[in-house]
């Protein structure tokens, strides 16, 4: 065995230069070479108690897959990952490893944690680069399960059930499968060809994907179960209903929800030259919010040609909910952070489009229910910013369509479906998870919910026999 690498720092991720990448939609991070992956894998101590696994919502056997990398057995490493994760190439790119598996890494006590996410990406990309990969389709057990939504939660649930022999059909409202992975996360963070490759693998397992199927409109959950023979249904429909601040001027031309803006850019390819999808090519853009979605919107606006892009966020840098890596990338690309700042009005120009945004300065008071210090208005601090586009990125809620068309399905006041720890709802045989239950959260937490529900659905159907 090669000598262990005791460097305190992880191998840096090769990436495009900031002044080049902020003008294109190609992937920012370029991925490890084989040599980098081998060197990084040698930093793993292969701890017997595996604290990193405890931080992974889908419980990948991390030390084991990294050990296979040290042996040069990359396909063996992929097999270990894929036992737990249906979307390894996705997770290696967009999971917040720093607050999950890598947070628990022993190497992080006196230095930087092992680059677990970077190694997962390397292994998955290595596998996906092969031609003619044969996927063994399990023998059908004759039982049918419907999955609503083809985002990370739905795809995970579908993949796990398909591996157990279930005939799974995924119903997707949009014209492409992938959910937030295709409409929300930009190409430069998650290339859509990668998402399609993962979906193709699930199809090879036998998962059927029906697009342009708005459940609650075209078919109801009751019809799926009573007329189409599905013995269980998993609702993984996400949280696609945008929130607004309800301030004056939000109806002006040039005001977007982050959902609409990112859908036009990512799913409808508005960034391509001569594309028919309309979008404002603004000069000065304000993005209101501080999460990963806000960073995505700001970085997309920059790539669309905006000269100035501002993140307007009412708390300080310490409270920014976005991943540190995304904040760092945004700053490198020239995004300006207006922190402790809150909009109170969007100002019109002479054409009744966005002409500016009126803000107040904030200061932090006592912690609120979330544990973050509550922002309060600083007296006499009102000021105007000249912008011609405003993107609201202050959160989303579940779409109420399924709730309003499904008898006996209990929901929270804010719209989230009520489900127990196994994903079971108030309706027998109907399970739910991911953002449809929790509100907007991370890809990997949604995947964890889909995985848990798949186990519960399998047990439910087997016990019925």
N, C-alpha and C positions, 0 to 999 in steps of 0.2 A: 504494500500500500504506500502511496506517495505521502511525503511528509505533510502534516497538517499546516495550514496557512494561519498564522496567529496575528496577521495584520489587524489593527484596530479599525480600519476603514474598509467598507465594502468596495468592490470594483465599481467605478463610476459607469453610468449608462451612457454610451455614445449617443449623441443627438445632433440634430441640425443646428446650425448657428442661429441665434435668436433673430438677427436682422435678415436672415434668409427665410426662415420658417414662418415669420409673421406675415409673409406675402404669399404663402401657398398652403394648400390643404393636405400635403403629404405628411406621413406620420412623423411626429417630433422625435420620439425615442427610436433608435435604430436597432436596438437589441444587442445582446452579448454575442461575441464570437465564441467558438468552441473553446478556445484557450481561456477566455474570460470566465466562461461558465465553469470550467474545470477548476480554475483558481478560486473562484467564489465558493464553489461547493466544498473545497478543502477547508474553508473557515468553519464549517458546521462541526460541532463537537459530538454529534450523534447521541445526545443525552438520552439516558434510559427512560426518564420520566416524561420526556417529550412535551415540555411546556408550550411549545409553539402550536401543537395540535389542539390544545385546549382553547387557543385563541382563534381557531379557524371555524367559522360557522358550518362548514360542510365536512369538517374533521378529516382533511387529507392527512395521510401518514407522511408528514413532511420529512423527518430525518431519513426515512427509508427511500423516498424518491431522490433525495439529495445524495445519499450514499451510492445509488445507481449511477448518478452523474459522475461521481469520482471514479467509477469503474469504466466510464465511457459507454455504459449501457443505457443510452438515451431512450430507446424504445421501452426498456423495462421500467424506466422512470415514468414514462408516459402512462404505462399500464397501471402503475400504482396510483397516479393522480386521477386517472379516469375512473377508477373504482369508486371515487367519492365525488368527483366533479364532472358535470356534463359539458362545462364550458371553460376548459383550462386556458385556452389562448385569450379568452376574454378576461378571465380573472387575473391572469398575469399582467394585464394592462391597467385595469380600472379598479381593482380591489384596494381599499385603504389598508394595506398590509401593516403600515406603521402603527395603526391603532388596534391591530388584531394579532396575527401570528407573530410578526416581527417585534411587537411590543413585549411579548413574553420570551423572546430569544435571550438565552444566557449570555451570548456574546455582546448583547446590548448593554450589559451592566457596566462594562469598562471601556466600551467603544461603540461602534455601530453594529446593529444586528446583521445577521446573514441576509443577503438580498434574496429572500425567499420568492417574492413575486417576480423578480427578474429571472430567476432560475426556472420558475414555472412557465413563464413566457417562452424562454429558450427551448425548453423541452417540448412544449406544445407546438411551437413554430417548426421545430425540427421534424416532428411527426407529420404535421400538415404539409410540409414541403415534399413529402414522398408522393410518388404517383402510384395509383392502383392499390391503395390501402384497402384491404378486405375487412369489412365489418361483418361479424357473425350475427345474423338476425336470429333472435331467440325463437323457439317454438311457441306458437300461440297457445295460451291457456283458455281461449274462448270467451274471455270476459272483456267488456268494452268500458272505457273510461273517457269522458270528455274533459278537455282542459280549455278554459276560457282565457285567452291572452297568450301571446307568444313572446313575452318578455322573459327575463332571466328566471323568474319564479315558475312560470308556466312551462318553460322549456326544461327546467330541472326536474319538475314533477313528471313531465311526459317521458323524459329520458330514463328516469329511475323505474317507472312503471313498465316501459317497453322492455327494459332489461329483464324484468320479471315475467315477460310473456304476455302482458296486457295489450289489447288492441286499442291504441290511444289515438284520438283525433283532437288536434289543437285548432280552435276557432279564433281567428285573428280579425279584428275590425278593419285594419288598414290593408293596403294592397301588397305589402311586404311583411314577411315574418321577422321578428326580432324585438318588437316593442321598443322600449327606451334605448336599446342597443343600436337601433337604426335611426330612430327619429330624434333622439336626445343627445347622445354622445357624439361629438364631432369626428370626422374622418381622421383628423390629425392626432387624435387620441386613440381611436379604435377604428381601423379600416374596415369598411363594410364587407369586403371580401373575406375577412377573418370570421365575421359573424355568420356569413353565408356558409362557410366551410363547416362551422360547428353545427349549423342547422342541417346541412346535408348529411352529416354523420348521424344525427338523430333520425332522419328520414330512412337512412340505411338500416337502422334498427327496427324500422316498421312504423314509426310515427307518421301519421297523416296530418298535413297542414292545410286547412281551409281558410283562405284569405277572403277579404271583403265580406266577412260574416260578423255583423253587429248583433251579438247576443243581447236579447232584450228588445230587439227591433225585428230582426228577420226570424229568429227563433227564440223562444224563452227557455229557461232552465227546466221548467215543467215539461215542455215539449221534448227536450233532449232526453229526459228520463222516461216519460210516459209513452212517447210515440217512436223514439229512435233507439230505444233499448240500451241507453247508457246506464250502467249500474251505479256509477258515482260520477260526480262533477267536481272539478277543482277550479275555483275562481282565482285567477292570477291576473286580473285586469288592470292592475296598477293604479296610479293616481295621476290622471291626465287632465284634471279640471284646474285651470290656473286661478290663482288668487290675485286680487288687486288691492290697492291701498284705499280705494274710494276717495280719492282727492280730486279736486277740480282739475279738469284738463285731460283726464285719462282717456277720453273718447276722441282726442285729436288724432289726425292722420300723422303717423310716425311713432305712435305708441304701440308697442308689442308686449304680449306676454312672452316670457322666455320660451315657453312651449311652442308657440306659433313661430317665433323667430327661428328657433333651432330646427323645427320640423321643415320649414321652408329651405333652410340651408342644408340639412343633413339628408332627409328623406327625399326631398324634391329637388336637390342639387342646384339651388339658386346661385351658388358660387361659380358654376360653370358659365363660360362665355356663351351668349346667345340663348341661355336657358329661358324657357317660357314662364317659369315661376317668378312672379313679381316680388321684389323686395326693395326696401329703401337702401340706397347706397349713400349713407349719411357721411358727413364730414366730422361731426362731433357727436359722440354717443355717450349717454349715461346709462349704466346698468345698475339697477337698484337691487341690492342684495349682496350676500357675501359667501354663498355656498358654492359647491362645485359647478352647479348649473349656471350661476352668475359668471364664473370664470370662463366656462365654455362659451357663453353668449358674448362676453367681452372680447375673447380671443378670435371668435368668428367675425365680429364686427371689424376688428383690426384687419383681418385678412380680406375683408370685402372692400377695403380701401379707406376706412375712416382714419383721419389724421390724428384725432384725439379721442381716446376712449377712457371713460372714468368708471371705476367701481365706487358706487355711493352706498355706504354702509353705516348704520347708526351706532354700531359699537366700535371697539378698538381692535387693533391687529390681534391681540391675544384671544379675542372672542370669535374671530373669523371661523366659520364652520367648514370652509373648504380645506381640502388636503394641502399640507404645507408645500408639497411638490407642485400642485396646480397654481398656488399663489406665487411661488418662485418663478415658474414658467411665465405667468402673466406679467410679472414685473420685468422679467428679462425681455419680453416682447414689446415693452413700452406702455403697458396699461398703467394708468395713474390711479392711485387709491385715495379716495376722499373719505377718510374714516371719521367716525363721530359726527356724521352728517346725515340728515334725514330730509327727504323731499316733503313739502307741504302743498305744492301746486305745480302743475305743468303749464307753462305759459305759451299762448298761441302767437304765430307770426301773422302777417297780413293775409296769407292764404288759408288761415285756420289749420295750419300744420304746426308741429312742434317748433317753437322758437326759443325755448329756454326752460329751465327748471328752477323753481324757487325752493331754497333749502334753509334749514336752521342747523346750527351747531348743537351738538349734544355733549353731555358729560355723564359719567357712569356713577350711579347711586348704589343702593343696596342690591344684593343678589335677588333674582326672581325665582319662580318655581323651577326653571331649567338649571339653576345654579350659576347662571351668568349674571353679572351686574346689570341692573336695569338702567337703560339710557333715559335721561331726562333732558328736557330742552334748556339750553343756556339762554337766559334772558337777553333780549336785544341783539340776537346773533343772526338774524335773517339776512340772506344774501342770494343773488341770482347767478346762475351758471348759463352760459350760452351753449345750447346743444340743439341739434335738429332731429334727434331720435332718442326715445326713452324705452328701455327694455325692462319690464318688471319681472324680477326673479325672487319673489318673496314666498315661494312655496306653492304646493298643489294639494288638491283633495281628490278622493276617488270620484269617478263619474257616477251620478245617482241612477243611471239607467237600469242597471241590473237590480239594484235595491227596489226600484219602483215597479218592476215587472215580475218579481219573484215572490210568491206567497210565502209568508212565514219566515222570511229572512231578516233577522234582527241586525240593526246597525247602530253605531254610535251617533250622537247628535251631530257630529261634524261630518258624518258620511261613511266612516270606516266600518267594514263588516265585522261583526262580533264573532270571534272564533276562539276555541280553547287552545291549549298548548300543542295539541296535535293538528290544529287547523280545522277541527269540526265546527260547523256553524249550527244555528238553531234548526236547520233542516237536515233530516236524516239523509245520509249519503252525499251531502253537499259540504265541501271543504273549501277553505280560502286561505290565502297567505300573501306575503309580500306587501307592497304599498297599498293594495286594496284593503288591507287590515290595519296596517300601522301608519298609513300616510307615507309621504315621500321618505325613503331611506336609501341604503346602499344596495348595489347589485348583489353582493355576496350575502347580505342578510335576507334578501328576497329569495336567493337560491337555497339558503338554509331552510326557509319556510317551505319551499316546494319539496325539498328532500324529506322533511319531517312529515308532510302531508302524504307523500307517496307511500311511506311506510305505513301510515295509519289507514290509507285507502286499501292497501293490500290486505291488511289484517281484517278490515271491515268486510271486504268481499269474501275472503276465505272463511270467515266465521258465519256468513250467511248460507254457505253451501250445506 
